[in-house]
Amino acid sequence: MENSPLAAKVAQLNDAFRRTLIGGPVLLTTGIRSLPNETIKAVLHQVRHYSDFTPDNDPYQEHDFGSFNIENYRIFWKIDYYDLTLTYGSEYPEDPTQTTRVLTIMLAEEY
């Protein structure tokens, strides 16, 4: 499947946010925060460098979800799109002037 221009723009914005962790809130769930500091650092490193996008985990080619293993933990991360007030979902995830991205990092068992 070829990436649409809209999905390509969303993926570009998602990748920039995920790689830098700048541009929106980054939420670590209770399960992630309870891990040892060195493990949390490894999780953040893996999220920032994630590139294992496939048709199974990225069907819309927006680079908004990933999963991986660290030590004995299964980790999920997800980017959601909200309006600028974080009240409603954004109708325009391709437009950073109308969208706030939120990255949530969690243990798979917390999903």
C-alpha positions as CSV (number, residue, x, y, z in Angstrom):
1,M,0.0,0.0,0.0
2,E,1.4,3.4,-1.0
3,N,1.5,6.1,1.7
4,S,-1.0,9.0,1.1
5,P,0.4,12.5,1.3
6,L,-1.8,13.1,4.4
7,A,-0.5,10.0,6.1
8,A,3.0,10.8,5.1
9,K,2.7,14.3,6.8
10,V,1.2,12.8,9.9
11,A,4.0,10.1,10.1
12,Q,6.6,12.9,9.7
13,L,5.1,14.9,12.5
14,N,4.7,11.8,14.7
15,D,8.3,10.7,14.1
16,A,9.7,14.2,14.9
17,F,7.7,14.2,18.2
18,R,8.6,10.7,19.2
19,R,12.3,11.1,18.4
20,T,12.7,14.4,20.2
21,L,9.9,14.1,22.9
22,I,9.3,17.8,22.2
23,G,6.0,19.2,21.1
24,G,3.4,17.6,23.4
25,P,2.9,15.7,26.6
26,V,4.8,12.5,27.1
27,L,2.9,10.2,29.6
28,L,4.5,7.3,31.4
29,T,2.0,5.0,33.0
30,T,2.3,3.8,36.6
31,G,3.7,0.6,35.4
32,I,6.5,2.3,33.4
33,R,7.2,4.7,36.3
34,S,7.6,1.7,38.7
35,L,10.5,0.3,36.6
36,P,14.1,0.8,37.6
37,N,15.5,4.1,36.3
38,E,17.9,2.3,34.0
39,T,15.0,0.4,32.5
40,I,13.0,3.5,32.0
41,K,15.9,5.1,30.2
42,A,16.2,2.0,27.9
43,V,12.4,2.2,27.2
44,L,12.7,5.9,26.2
45,H,15.7,5.2,24.1
46,Q,13.8,2.4,22.3
47,V,10.7,4.5,21.7
48,R,12.8,7.4,20.3
49,H,14.6,5.0,17.9
50,Y,11.7,2.8,17.0
51,S,11.5,2.0,13.3
52,D,9.8,-1.4,13.1
53,F,6.7,-0.2,11.3
54,T,4.8,-2.9,9.4
55,P,1.4,-3.2,7.8
56,D,0.3,-5.2,10.9
57,N,1.2,-2.5,13.5
58,D,0.9,0.6,11.2
59,P,-1.9,-0.1,8.8
60,Y,-2.5,3.7,8.2
61,Q,1.2,4.4,7.8
62,E,1.0,7.2,10.4
63,H,3.8,5.8,12.8
64,D,1.4,6.3,15.7
65,F,2.0,3.0,17.5
66,G,4.8,0.6,18.4
67,S,5.6,-2.3,20.6
68,F,8.8,-4.0,21.7
69,N,10.4,-6.0,24.5
70,I,12.8,-4.6,27.1
71,E,14.2,-7.1,29.6
72,N,11.1,-9.2,30.5
73,Y,8.6,-6.4,29.8
74,R,6.4,-5.9,26.7
75,I,6.1,-2.2,26.0
76,F,3.5,-0.3,24.0
77,W,3.7,3.3,22.9
78,K,0.9,5.3,21.2
79,I,0.5,8.8,19.9
80,D,-2.9,10.4,20.0
81,Y,-4.1,13.6,18.5
82,Y,-6.0,16.2,20.4
83,D,-7.2,19.8,19.9
84,L,-5.0,22.5,21.4
85,T,-7.0,22.5,24.6
86,L,-6.6,18.7,25.0
87,T,-10.4,18.5,25.3
88,Y,-11.3,16.8,22.0
89,G,-9.7,14.6,19.4
90,S,-8.1,16.7,16.6
91,E,-9.8,16.6,13.3
92,Y,-6.6,17.7,11.6
93,P,-3.6,15.6,12.8
94,E,-1.6,16.8,9.8
95,D,-1.8,20.4,11.1
96,P,0.4,21.2,14.1
97,T,-1.3,24.5,14.5
98,Q,-4.5,22.7,15.3
99,T,-3.2,19.5,17.0
100,T,-1.5,18.6,20.2
101,R,0.2,15.2,20.1
102,V,0.2,13.1,23.2
103,L,2.7,10.2,23.5
104,T,1.7,7.5,26.0
105,I,4.2,4.8,27.0
106,M,2.8,1.8,28.9
107,L,3.4,-1.8,29.8
108,A,1.4,-4.0,27.5
109,E,-0.5,-5.4,30.6
110,E,-1.8,-1.9,31.3
111,Y,-3.5,-1.7,28.0
